[in-house]
Structure formats: structure tokens, C-alpha cells
Amino acid sequence: MENPEIPFVVRFPSDWTFFGLTPTYKVTLQEQIFDLVYHSSGGFTYTDVYNMPVYLRTFNIRRLQKVFDKQKKEHETQMRQAKSKSKGRSRPPKIGRR
């Protein structure tokens, strides 16, 4: 009994992602690195973020997003309060001349 030939087919993806990062992921990675380094006010360096595990990088980005959302909400409430106080005046204050 002879060994039947089994065809061996190697299928590689067209963009060869097995051997490296895709171009879109490279851009995403650089954006994440920039966001963490820039918005952490010196809390992280480029090499720290580049070598950081993905789950820690995403955690820190989400945490920064929560902080910025909270600051935005506080700013909006302060602006609403200031606007409501200014609506009470019908005219600008008079400045007396000498």
C-alpha cells in the first residue's frame, strides 16, 4: 500500500499580520502612546507606554477619559451657574464719570 500524497497548502494572510503589526494598528498604538504621554502631564514616558502591556495602556487611557469627562461636566455646570447669575441683570452696571 503506497502513501497517498497529501497536498500541503500554506495560506498566509495577504497583509502578513502574523509577522508584525498591521498599519492601522501601528497608527492606533502611536495615538495611544501620544495620548498617554501628552495628557498625563509627565506621568509616563514614551518607552514606558510603548513597553506597557495592552491591558494597562487601555486602563490608563480609560481612566484619563473619565477624569477629562468629569472636568468637562464641572466646567459646564460652572458656566451654567455663571450664565444664570448674569441673566438676573437687565442692564450692564453703570460706571460713573468724574
Backbone atoms as SQL, in Angstrom:
CREATE TABLE atoms (id INTEGER PRIMARY KEY, chain TEXT, resi INTEGER, resn TEXT, atom TEXT, x REAL, y REAL, z REAL);
INSERT INTO atoms VALUES
  (1, 'A', 1, 'MET', 'N', 0.835, -1.165, 0.000),
  (2, 'A', 1, 'MET', 'CA', 0.000, 0.000, 0.000),
  (3, 'A', 1, 'MET', 'C', 0.887, 1.238, 0.000),
  (4, 'A', 2, 'GLU', 'N', 0.701, 2.061, -0.988),
  (5, 'A', 2, 'GLU', 'CA', 1.502, 3.270, -1.114),
  (6, 'A', 2, 'GLU', 'C', 0.915, 4.387, -0.276),
  (7, 'A', 3, 'ASN', 'N', 1.800, 5.310, 0.122),
  (8, 'A', 3, 'ASN', 'CA', 1.338, 6.500, 0.849),
  (9, 'A', 3, 'ASN', 'C', 0.759, 7.500, -0.149),
  (10, 'A', 4, 'PRO', 'N', -0.493, 7.807, 0.010),
  (11, 'A', 4, 'PRO', 'CA', -1.069, 8.783, -0.907),
  (12, 'A', 4, 'PRO', 'C', -0.503, 10.171, -0.621),
  (13, 'A', 5, 'GLU', 'N', -0.312, 10.941, -1.648),
  (14, 'A', 5, 'GLU', 'CA', 0.206, 12.290, -1.457),
  (15, 'A', 5, 'GLU', 'C', -0.901, 13.180, -0.923),
  (16, 'A', 6, 'ILE', 'N', -0.560, 13.882, 0.131),
  (17, 'A', 6, 'ILE', 'CA', -1.489, 14.842, 0.709),
  (18, 'A', 6, 'ILE', 'C', -0.968, 16.228, 0.331),
  (19, 'A', 7, 'PRO', 'N', -1.768, 16.958, -0.374),
  (20, 'A', 7, 'PRO', 'CA', -1.290, 18.286, -0.769),
  (21, 'A', 7, 'PRO', 'C', -1.153, 19.184, 0.457),
  (22, 'A', 8, 'PHE', 'N', -0.054, 19.854, 0.559),
  (23, 'A', 8, 'PHE', 'CA', 0.232, 20.748, 1.673),
  (24, 'A', 8, 'PHE', 'C', 0.127, 22.179, 1.159),
  (25, 'A', 9, 'VAL', 'N', -0.839, 22.882, 1.686),
  (26, 'A', 9, 'VAL', 'CA', -1.076, 24.248, 1.240),
  (27, 'A', 9, 'VAL', 'C', -0.809, 25.185, 2.409),
  (28, 'A', 10, 'VAL', 'N', 0.039, 26.155, 2.184),
  (29, 'A', 10, 'VAL', 'CA', 0.312, 27.166, 3.203),
  (30, 'A', 10, 'VAL', 'C', -0.459, 28.419, 2.820),
  (31, 'A', 11, 'ARG', 'N', -1.297, 28.832, 3.710),
  (32, 'A', 11, 'ARG', 'CA', -2.095, 30.023, 3.435),
  (33, 'A', 11, 'ARG', 'C', -1.684, 31.118, 4.400),
  (34, 'A', 12, 'PHE', 'N', -1.159, 32.169, 3.857),
  (35, 'A', 12, 'PHE', 'CA', -0.784, 33.329, 4.651),
  (36, 'A', 12, 'PHE', 'C', -1.783, 34.443, 4.374),
  (37, 'A', 13, 'PRO', 'N', -2.085, 35.205, 5.390),
  (38, 'A', 13, 'PRO', 'CA', -2.958, 36.346, 5.115),
  (39, 'A', 13, 'PRO', 'C', -2.242, 37.326, 4.189),
  (40, 'A', 14, 'SER', 'N', -3.015, 38.085, 3.481),
  (41, 'A', 14, 'SER', 'CA', -2.426, 38.960, 2.478),
  (42, 'A', 14, 'SER', 'C', -1.576, 40.071, 3.079),
  (43, 'A', 15, 'ASP', 'N', -1.860, 40.474, 4.318),
  (44, 'A', 15, 'ASP', 'CA', -1.074, 41.560, 4.888),
  (45, 'A', 15, 'ASP', 'C', 0.014, 41.069, 5.844),
  (46, 'A', 16, 'TRP', 'N', 0.202, 39.799, 5.975),
  (47, 'A', 16, 'TRP', 'CA', 1.262, 39.206, 6.797),
  (48, 'A', 16, 'TRP', 'C', 1.235, 39.710, 8.238),
  (49, 'A', 17, 'THR', 'N', 0.065, 39.715, 8.845),
  (50, 'A', 17, 'THR', 'CA', -0.046, 40.222, 10.209),
  (51, 'A', 17, 'THR', 'C', 0.595, 39.287, 11.225),
  (52, 'A', 18, 'PHE', 'N', 0.820, 38.076, 10.848),
  (53, 'A', 18, 'PHE', 'CA', 1.439, 37.136, 11.777),
  (54, 'A', 18, 'PHE', 'C', 2.856, 37.585, 12.143),
  (55, 'A', 19, 'PHE', 'N', 3.518, 38.241, 11.230),
  (56, 'A', 19, 'PHE', 'CA', 4.912, 38.614, 11.453),
  (57, 'A', 19, 'PHE', 'C', 5.088, 40.041, 11.933),
  (58, 'A', 20, 'GLY', 'N', 4.023, 40.733, 12.205),
  (59, 'A', 20, 'GLY', 'CA', 4.145, 42.109, 12.674),
  (60, 'A', 20, 'GLY', 'C', 2.791, 42.760, 12.843),
  (61, 'A', 21, 'LEU', 'N', 2.811, 44.031, 13.121),
  (62, 'A', 21, 'LEU', 'CA', 1.589, 44.770, 13.343),
  (63, 'A', 21, 'LEU', 'C', 1.035, 45.291, 12.028),
  (64, 'A', 22, 'THR', 'N', -0.288, 45.377, 11.943),
  (65, 'A', 22, 'THR', 'CA', -0.909, 45.937, 10.753),
  (66, 'A', 22, 'THR', 'C', -0.690, 47.446, 10.735),
  (67, 'A', 23, 'PRO', 'N', -0.751, 48.058, 9.582),
  (68, 'A', 23, 'PRO', 'CA', -0.566, 49.509, 9.513),
  (69, 'A', 23, 'PRO', 'C', -1.585, 50.294, 10.344),
  (70, 'A', 24, 'THR', 'N', -2.835, 49.842, 10.379),
  (71, 'A', 24, 'THR', 'CA', -3.834, 50.561, 11.172),
  (72, 'A', 24, 'THR', 'C', -3.567, 50.409, 12.665),
  (73, 'A', 25, 'TYR', 'N', -3.086, 49.247, 13.078),
  (74, 'A', 25, 'TYR', 'CA', -2.771, 49.063, 14.487),
  (75, 'A', 25, 'TYR', 'C', -1.562, 49.899, 14.887),
  (76, 'A', 26, 'LYS', 'N', -0.613, 50.046, 13.978),
  (77, 'A', 26, 'LYS', 'CA', 0.552, 50.886, 14.271),
  (78, 'A', 26, 'LYS', 'C', 0.132, 52.321, 14.544),
  (79, 'A', 27, 'VAL', 'N', -0.805, 52.823, 13.757),
  (80, 'A', 27, 'VAL', 'CA', -1.301, 54.185, 13.959),
  (81, 'A', 27, 'VAL', 'C', -2.034, 54.286, 15.289),
  (82, 'A', 28, 'THR', 'N', -2.867, 53.294, 15.585),
  (83, 'A', 28, 'THR', 'CA', -3.598, 53.276, 16.848),
  (84, 'A', 28, 'THR', 'C', -2.637, 53.242, 18.029),
  (85, 'A', 29, 'LEU', 'N', -1.603, 52.439, 17.935),
  (86, 'A', 29, 'LEU', 'CA', -0.612, 52.346, 19.001),
  (87, 'A', 29, 'LEU', 'C', 0.079, 53.684, 19.223),
  (88, 'A', 30, 'GLN', 'N', 0.474, 54.342, 18.149),
  (89, 'A', 30, 'GLN', 'CA', 1.147, 55.634, 18.284),
  (90, 'A', 30, 'GLN', 'C', 0.208, 56.698, 18.857),
  (91, 'A', 31, 'GLU', 'N', -1.066, 56.637, 18.496),
  (92, 'A', 31, 'GLU', 'CA', -2.032, 57.578, 19.065),
  (93, 'A', 31, 'GLU', 'C', -2.206, 57.348, 20.563),
  (94, 'A', 32, 'GLN', 'N', -2.269, 56.084, 20.971),
  (95, 'A', 32, 'GLN', 'CA', -2.393, 55.781, 22.394),
  (96, 'A', 32, 'GLN', 'C', -1.157, 56.247, 23.157),
  (97, 'A', 33, 'ILE', 'N', 0.008, 56.016, 22.588),
  (98, 'A', 33, 'ILE', 'CA', 1.243, 56.441, 23.239),
  (99, 'A', 33, 'ILE', 'C', 1.251, 57.957, 23.385),
  (100, 'A', 34, 'PHE', 'N', 0.912, 58.664, 22.306),
  (101, 'A', 34, 'PHE', 'CA', 0.884, 60.123, 22.371),
  (102, 'A', 34, 'PHE', 'C', -0.097, 60.616, 23.423),
  (103, 'A', 35, 'ASP', 'N', -1.314, 60.052, 23.429),
  (104, 'A', 35, 'ASP', 'CA', -2.334, 60.493, 24.374),
  (105, 'A', 35, 'ASP', 'C', -1.873, 60.313, 25.820),
  (106, 'A', 36, 'LEU', 'N', -1.303, 59.161, 26.117),
  (107, 'A', 36, 'LEU', 'CA', -0.868, 58.926, 27.492),
  (108, 'A', 36, 'LEU', 'C', 0.311, 59.812, 27.879),
  (109, 'A', 37, 'VAL', 'N', 1.266, 59.978, 26.994),
  (110, 'A', 37, 'VAL', 'CA', 2.440, 60.797, 27.332),
  (111, 'A', 37, 'VAL', 'C', 2.039, 62.262, 27.439),
  (112, 'A', 38, 'TYR', 'N', 1.244, 62.750, 26.506),
  (113, 'A', 38, 'TYR', 'CA', 0.887, 64.171, 26.472),
  (114, 'A', 38, 'TYR', 'C', -0.074, 64.548, 27.594),
  (115, 'A', 39, 'HIS', 'N', -1.134, 63.775, 27.769),
  (116, 'A', 39, 'HIS', 'CA', -2.186, 64.146, 28.709),
  (117, 'A', 39, 'HIS', 'C', -1.916, 63.694, 30.142),
  (118, 'A', 40, 'SER', 'N', -0.894, 62.911, 30.370),
  (119, 'A', 40, 'SER', 'CA', -0.590, 62.508, 31.746),
  (120, 'A', 40, 'SER', 'C', 0.301, 63.530, 32.440),
  (121, 'A', 41, 'SER', 'N', 0.641, 64.596, 31.758),
  (122, 'A', 41, 'SER', 'CA', 1.444, 65.698, 32.323),
  (123, 'A', 41, 'SER', 'C', 2.768, 65.192, 32.886),
  (124, 'A', 42, 'GLY', 'N', 3.455, 64.388, 32.114),
  (125, 'A', 42, 'GLY', 'CA', 4.757, 63.894, 32.532),
  (126, 'A', 42, 'GLY', 'C', 4.711, 62.634, 33.363),
  (127, 'A', 43, 'GLY', 'N', 3.553, 62.039, 33.503),
  (128, 'A', 43, 'GLY', 'CA', 3.418, 60.825, 34.294),
  (129, 'A', 43, 'GLY', 'C', 4.019, 59.599, 33.623),
  (130, 'A', 44, 'PHE', 'N', 4.056, 59.608, 32.294),
  (131, 'A', 44, 'PHE', 'CA', 4.593, 58.491, 31.530),
  (132, 'A', 44, 'PHE', 'C', 5.609, 58.994, 30.516),
  (133, 'A', 45, 'THR', 'N', 6.574, 58.160, 30.209),
  (134, 'A', 45, 'THR', 'CA', 7.495, 58.445, 29.122),
  (135, 'A', 45, 'THR', 'C', 7.107, 57.576, 27.930),
  (136, 'A', 46, 'TYR', 'N', 7.680, 57.905, 26.773),
  (137, 'A', 46, 'TYR', 'CA', 7.370, 57.152, 25.556),
  (138, 'A', 46, 'TYR', 'C', 7.722, 55.682, 25.730),
  (139, 'A', 47, 'THR', 'N', 8.907, 55.395, 26.264),
  (140, 'A', 47, 'THR', 'CA', 9.330, 53.999, 26.402),
  (141, 'A', 47, 'THR', 'C', 8.473, 53.262, 27.424),
  (142, 'A', 48, 'ASP', 'N', 8.047, 53.961, 28.479),
  (143, 'A', 48, 'ASP', 'CA', 7.160, 53.326, 29.462),
  (144, 'A', 48, 'ASP', 'C', 5.876, 52.853, 28.799),
  (145, 'A', 49, 'VAL', 'N', 5.267, 53.724, 28.023),
  (146, 'A', 49, 'VAL', 'CA', 3.987, 53.400, 27.396),
  (147, 'A', 49, 'VAL', 'C', 4.177, 52.376, 26.284),
  (148, 'A', 50, 'TYR', 'N', 5.249, 52.495, 25.520),
  (149, 'A', 50, 'TYR', 'CA', 5.491, 51.555, 24.423),
  (150, 'A', 50, 'TYR', 'C', 5.669, 50.131, 24.944),
  (151, 'A', 51, 'ASN', 'N', 6.351, 49.977, 26.069),
  (152, 'A', 51, 'ASN', 'CA', 6.602, 48.655, 26.639),
  (153, 'A', 51, 'ASN', 'C', 5.500, 48.199, 27.591),
  (154, 'A', 52, 'MET', 'N', 4.498, 49.045, 27.798),
  (155, 'A', 52, 'MET', 'CA', 3.405, 48.725, 28.715),
  (156, 'A', 52, 'MET', 'C', 2.489, 47.668, 28.094),
  (157, 'A', 53, 'PRO', 'N', 2.009, 46.712, 28.889),
  (158, 'A', 53, 'PRO', 'CA', 1.051, 45.737, 28.355),
  (159, 'A', 53, 'PRO', 'C', -0.220, 46.443, 27.867),
  (160, 'A', 54, 'VAL', 'N', -0.863, 45.829, 26.917),
  (161, 'A', 54, 'VAL', 'CA', -2.032, 46.450, 26.285),
  (162, 'A', 54, 'VAL', 'C', -3.126, 46.722, 27.309),
  (163, 'A', 55, 'TYR', 'N', -3.379, 45.797, 28.220),
  (164, 'A', 55, 'TYR', 'CA', -4.463, 45.995, 29.183),
  (165, 'A', 55, 'TYR', 'C', -4.182, 47.170, 30.105),
  (166, 'A', 56, 'LEU', 'N', -2.929, 47.401, 30.469),
  (167, 'A', 56, 'LEU', 'CA', -2.606, 48.564, 31.307),
  (168, 'A', 56, 'LEU', 'C', -2.723, 49.860, 30.521),
  (169, 'A', 57, 'ARG', 'N', -2.323, 49.812, 29.262),
  (170, 'A', 57, 'ARG', 'CA', -2.412, 51.004, 28.427),
  (171, 'A', 57, 'ARG', 'C', -3.871, 51.413, 28.245),
  (172, 'A', 58, 'THR', 'N', -4.741, 50.454, 27.960),
  (173, 'A', 58, 'THR', 'CA', -6.158, 50.774, 27.791),
  (174, 'A', 58, 'THR', 'C', -6.791, 51.212, 29.106),
  (175, 'A', 59, 'PHE', 'N', -6.372, 50.621, 30.224),
  (176, 'A', 59, 'PHE', 'CA', -6.887, 51.044, 31.526),
  (177, 'A', 59, 'PHE', 'C', -6.545, 52.507, 31.788),
  (178, 'A', 60, 'ASN', 'N', -5.293, 52.879, 31.549),
  (179, 'A', 60, 'ASN', 'CA', -4.874, 54.259, 31.806),
  (180, 'A', 60, 'ASN', 'C', -5.568, 55.245, 30.871),
  (181, 'A', 61, 'ILE', 'N', -5.780, 54.861, 29.644),
  (182, 'A', 61, 'ILE', 'CA', -6.486, 55.740, 28.710),
  (183, 'A', 61, 'ILE', 'C', -7.931, 55.926, 29.157),
  (184, 'A', 62, 'ARG', 'N', -8.593, 54.859, 29.561),
  (185, 'A', 62, 'ARG', 'CA', -9.976, 54.973, 30.039),
  (186, 'A', 62, 'ARG', 'C', -10.055, 55.808, 31.311),
  (187, 'A', 63, 'ARG', 'N', -9.069, 55.668, 32.177),
  (188, 'A', 63, 'ARG', 'CA', -9.043, 56.447, 33.415),
  (189, 'A', 63, 'ARG', 'C', -8.867, 57.934, 33.117),
  (190, 'A', 64, 'LEU', 'N', -7.964, 58.258, 32.202),
  (191, 'A', 64, 'LEU', 'CA', -7.798, 59.652, 31.803),
  (192, 'A', 64, 'LEU', 'C', -9.078, 60.194, 31.175),
  (193, 'A', 65, 'GLN', 'N', -9.757, 59.372, 30.398),
  (194, 'A', 65, 'GLN', 'CA', -11.013, 59.796, 29.777),
  (195, 'A', 65, 'GLN', 'C', -12.052, 60.125, 30.833),
  (196, 'A', 66, 'LYS', 'N', -12.139, 59.319, 31.896),
  (197, 'A', 66, 'LYS', 'CA', -13.083, 59.606, 32.980),
  (198, 'A', 66, 'LYS', 'C', -12.752, 60.925, 33.661),
  (199, 'A', 67, 'VAL', 'N', -11.469, 61.184, 33.890),
  (200, 'A', 67, 'VAL', 'CA', -11.049, 62.429, 34.533),
  (201, 'A', 67, 'VAL', 'C', -11.431, 63.622, 33.666),
  (202, 'A', 68, 'PHE', 'N', -11.175, 63.542, 32.366),
  (203, 'A', 68, 'PHE', 'CA', -11.495, 64.644, 31.473),
  (204, 'A', 68, 'PHE', 'C', -12.997, 64.844, 31.343),
  (205, 'A', 69, 'ASP', 'N', -13.763, 63.761, 31.340),
  (206, 'A', 69, 'ASP', 'CA', -15.216, 63.885, 31.292),
  (207, 'A', 69, 'ASP', 'C', -15.741, 64.572, 32.547),
  (208, 'A', 70, 'LYS', 'N', -15.181, 64.223, 33.697),
  (209, 'A', 70, 'LYS', 'CA', -15.597, 64.846, 34.952),
  (210, 'A', 70, 'LYS', 'C', -15.251, 66.338, 34.947),
  (211, 'A', 71, 'GLN', 'N', -14.057, 66.689, 34.462),
  (212, 'A', 71, 'GLN', 'CA', -13.673, 68.099, 34.380),
  (213, 'A', 71, 'GLN', 'C', -14.597, 68.860, 33.439),
  (214, 'A', 72, 'LYS', 'N', -14.956, 68.248, 32.327),
  (215, 'A', 72, 'LYS', 'CA', -15.848, 68.893, 31.367),
  (216, 'A', 72, 'LYS', 'C', -17.221, 69.136, 31.980),
  (217, 'A', 73, 'LYS', 'N', -17.730, 68.139, 32.715),
  (218, 'A', 73, 'LYS', 'CA', -19.028, 68.275, 33.348),
  (219, 'A', 73, 'LYS', 'C', -19.007, 69.391, 34.398),
  (220, 'A', 74, 'GLU', 'N', -17.954, 69.455, 35.201),
  (221, 'A', 74, 'GLU', 'CA', -17.834, 70.509, 36.200),
  (222, 'A', 74, 'GLU', 'C', -17.746, 71.881, 35.538),
  (223, 'A', 75, 'HIS', 'N', -17.014, 71.972, 34.447),
  (224, 'A', 75, 'HIS', 'CA', -16.892, 73.231, 33.725),
  (225, 'A', 75, 'HIS', 'C', -18.238, 73.683, 33.181),
  (226, 'A', 76, 'GLU', 'N', -18.996, 72.748, 32.621),
  (227, 'A', 76, 'GLU', 'CA', -20.311, 73.088, 32.078),
  (228, 'A', 76, 'GLU', 'C', -21.262, 73.562, 33.161),
  (229, 'A', 77, 'THR', 'N', -21.231, 72.933, 34.345),
  (230, 'A', 77, 'THR', 'CA', -22.109, 73.376, 35.431),
  (231, 'A', 77, 'THR', 'C', -21.696, 74.765, 35.912),
  (232, 'A', 78, 'GLN', 'N', -20.411, 75.031, 35.992),
  (233, 'A', 78, 'GLN', 'CA', -19.950, 76.364, 36.390),
  (234, 'A', 78, 'GLN', 'C', -20.387, 77.415, 35.370),
  (235, 'A', 79, 'MET', 'N', -20.302, 77.076, 34.087),
  (236, 'A', 79, 'MET', 'CA', -20.721, 78.016, 33.045),
  (237, 'A', 79, 'MET', 'C', -22.230, 78.274, 33.111),
  (238, 'A', 80, 'ARG', 'N', -23.025, 77.249, 33.386),
  (239, 'A', 80, 'ARG', 'CA', -24.464, 77.423, 33.510),
  (240, 'A', 80, 'ARG', 'C', -24.807, 78.306, 34.699),
  (241, 'A', 81, 'GLN', 'N', -24.106, 78.088, 35.824),
  (242, 'A', 81, 'GLN', 'CA', -24.349, 78.901, 37.012),
  (243, 'A', 81, 'GLN', 'C', -23.985, 80.357, 36.754),
  (244, 'A', 82, 'ALA', 'N', -22.863, 80.591, 36.096),
  (245, 'A', 82, 'ALA', 'CA', -22.450, 81.960, 35.795),
  (246, 'A', 82, 'ALA', 'C', -23.419, 82.618, 34.827),
  (247, 'A', 83, 'LYS', 'N', -23.925, 81.851, 33.881),
  (248, 'A', 83, 'LYS', 'CA', -24.858, 82.386, 32.902),
  (249, 'A', 83, 'LYS', 'C', -26.192, 82.737, 33.565),
  (250, 'A', 84, 'SER', 'N', -26.640, 81.881, 34.491),
  (251, 'A', 84, 'SER', 'CA', -27.907, 82.149, 35.164),
  (252, 'A', 84, 'SER', 'C', -27.795, 83.362, 36.086),
  (253, 'A', 85, 'LYS', 'N', -26.643, 83.596, 36.675),
  (254, 'A', 85, 'LYS', 'CA', -26.443, 84.775, 37.522),
  (255, 'A', 85, 'LYS', 'C', -26.441, 86.039, 36.684),
  (256, 'A', 86, 'SER', 'N', -25.874, 85.964, 35.487),
  (257, 'A', 86, 'SER', 'CA', -25.813, 87.152, 34.639),
  (258, 'A', 86, 'SER', 'C', -27.169, 87.470, 34.016),
  (259, 'A', 87, 'LYS', 'N', -28.076, 86.514, 33.932),
  (260, 'A', 87, 'LYS', 'CA', -29.402, 86.772, 33.382),
  (261, 'A', 87, 'LYS', 'C', -30.238, 87.621, 34.323),
  (262, 'A', 88, 'GLY', 'N', -29.923, 87.659, 35.597),
  (263, 'A', 88, 'GLY', 'CA', -30.668, 88.448, 36.571),
  (264, 'A', 88, 'GLY', 'C', -30.532, 89.936, 36.305),
  (265, 'A', 89, 'ARG', 'N', -29.457, 90.369, 35.733),
  (266, 'A', 89, 'ARG', 'CA', -29.256, 91.779, 35.417),
  (267, 'A', 89, 'ARG', 'C', -29.883, 92.092, 34.064),
  (268, 'A', 90, 'SER', 'N', -30.604, 93.164, 34.026),
  (269, 'A', 90, 'SER', 'CA', -31.188, 93.554, 32.747),
  (270, 'A', 90, 'SER', 'C', -30.261, 94.493, 31.988),
  (271, 'A', 91, 'ARG', 'N', -29.471, 95.289, 32.728),
  (272, 'A', 91, 'ARG', 'CA', -28.547, 96.218, 32.099),
  (273, 'A', 91, 'ARG', 'C', -27.147, 96.001, 32.651),
  (274, 'A', 92, 'PRO', 'N', -26.173, 96.370, 31.873),
  (275, 'A', 92, 'PRO', 'CA', -24.816, 96.300, 32.409),
  (276, 'A', 92, 'PRO', 'C', -24.653, 97.353, 33.519),
  (277, 'A', 93, 'PRO', 'N', -23.753, 97.136, 34.449),
  (278, 'A', 93, 'PRO', 'CA', -23.593, 98.102, 35.544),
  (279, 'A', 93, 'PRO', 'C', -23.103, 99.454, 34.999),
  (280, 'A', 94, 'LYS', 'N', -23.601, 100.540, 35.603),
  (281, 'A', 94, 'LYS', 'CA', -23.212, 101.878, 35.198),
  (282, 'A', 94, 'LYS', 'C', -21.888, 102.241, 35.841),
  (283, 'A', 95, 'ILE', 'N', -21.066, 102.862, 35.053),
  (284, 'A', 95, 'ILE', 'CA', -19.781, 103.326, 35.559),
  (285, 'A', 95, 'ILE', 'C', -19.846, 104.850, 35.584),
  (286, 'A', 96, 'GLY', 'N', -19.678, 105.405, 36.748),
  (287, 'A', 96, 'GLY', 'CA', -19.764, 106.863, 36.893),
  (288, 'A', 96, 'GLY', 'C', -18.555, 107.571, 36.336),
  (289, 'A', 97, 'ARG', 'N', -18.814, 108.714, 35.706),
  (290, 'A', 97, 'ARG', 'CA', -17.723, 109.530, 35.178),
  (291, 'A', 97, 'ARG', 'C', -17.429, 110.650, 36.140),
  (292, 'A', 98, 'ARG', 'N', -16.214, 111.064, 36.158),
  (293, 'A', 98, 'ARG', 'CA', -15.836, 112.183, 37.039),
  (294, 'A', 98, 'ARG', 'C', -15.777, 113.460, 36.306);
